[in-house]
Amino acid sequence: MADWRLEDDADFFAVIKQVAADETNHRDVNHTFASMAQNDVNPYVGKHLKDMNEATAYWKRISQPVEGRDLGYTMAPKVKPASSQ
């Protein structure tokens, strides 16, 4: 569950805590925008541009272009491996 920064064997409580943290961020962003004047500068643009530049540089470093379909992605849920006891 890399997108949520959780281990593959994370329990439901860990998922709930991560979702709550994510929603807290959305709340803060929404409150920022709600308190801005129409002509205020978006305070988040700089971070998004930095993230975009880092992602673009990363993909340019890859020696061979790849597409998602070539990476074996699937919509099937991951199955937790059986413990070897």
C-alpha positions as CSV (number, residue, x, y, z in Angstrom):
1,M,0.0,0.0,0.0
2,A,2.8,2.4,-1.0
3,D,0.4,5.2,-2.0
4,W,-0.8,5.4,1.7
5,R,2.7,4.7,3.1
6,L,1.5,1.6,4.8
7,E,3.1,-1.8,5.1
8,D,1.4,-4.6,3.0
9,D,0.3,-6.2,6.3
10,A,-1.2,-3.0,7.8
11,D,-4.3,-3.6,9.9
12,F,-7.5,-1.7,9.5
13,F,-6.8,0.7,12.4
14,A,-3.5,1.8,10.6
15,V,-5.6,2.5,7.4
16,I,-8.1,4.6,9.4
17,K,-5.3,6.7,11.0
18,Q,-3.7,7.3,7.6
19,V,-7.0,8.3,6.0
20,A,-7.7,10.7,8.9
21,A,-4.3,12.3,8.4
22,D,-5.0,12.7,4.7
23,E,-8.4,14.3,5.4
24,T,-6.8,16.7,7.9
25,N,-4.5,17.9,5.0
26,H,-7.6,18.4,2.8
27,R,-9.3,20.3,5.6
28,D,-6.3,22.6,6.0
29,V,-6.1,23.3,2.2
30,N,-9.8,24.0,2.0
31,H,-9.7,26.4,4.9
32,T,-6.7,28.2,3.3
33,F,-8.6,28.6,0.0
34,A,-11.8,29.7,1.8
35,S,-9.9,32.5,3.6
36,M,-8.1,33.8,0.5
37,A,-9.2,36.9,-1.4
38,Q,-10.0,36.4,-5.1
39,N,-6.7,37.9,-6.2
40,D,-4.4,36.2,-3.6
41,V,-1.7,34.0,-4.9
42,N,-2.2,30.2,-4.5
43,P,0.3,29.3,-1.7
44,Y,0.5,25.6,-3.0
45,V,1.7,26.3,-6.5
46,G,5.4,26.3,-5.6
47,K,5.2,22.9,-4.0
48,H,3.3,21.4,-6.9
49,L,5.7,22.8,-9.4
50,K,8.7,21.4,-7.4
51,D,7.0,17.9,-7.2
52,M,6.3,18.0,-10.9
53,N,9.9,18.9,-11.7
54,E,11.2,16.1,-9.5
55,A,8.9,13.6,-11.1
56,T,9.8,14.7,-14.6
57,A,13.5,14.5,-13.9
58,Y,13.0,11.0,-12.5
59,W,11.2,9.7,-15.6
60,K,13.7,11.3,-17.9
61,R,16.5,9.4,-16.1
62,I,14.9,6.0,-16.9
63,S,16.9,4.6,-19.7
64,Q,14.0,3.0,-21.5
65,P,10.5,4.5,-21.6
66,V,7.9,2.4,-19.9
67,E,4.2,2.3,-19.9
68,G,2.0,1.2,-17.0
69,R,0.7,-1.9,-18.9
70,D,4.3,-3.1,-19.1
71,L,4.8,-3.0,-15.4
72,G,2.4,-5.8,-14.5
73,Y,-0.1,-3.6,-12.7
74,T,-3.4,-5.2,-12.0
75,M,-6.6,-4.2,-10.3
76,A,-6.8,-7.5,-8.5
77,P,-6.4,-7.1,-4.7
78,K,-3.1,-8.3,-3.2
79,V,-3.3,-11.6,-1.5
80,K,-1.5,-11.8,1.8
81,P,1.0,-14.7,1.5
82,A,0.4,-17.7,3.8
83,S,2.7,-17.8,6.7
84,S,5.3,-20.5,6.6
85,Q,5.2,-22.2,10.0
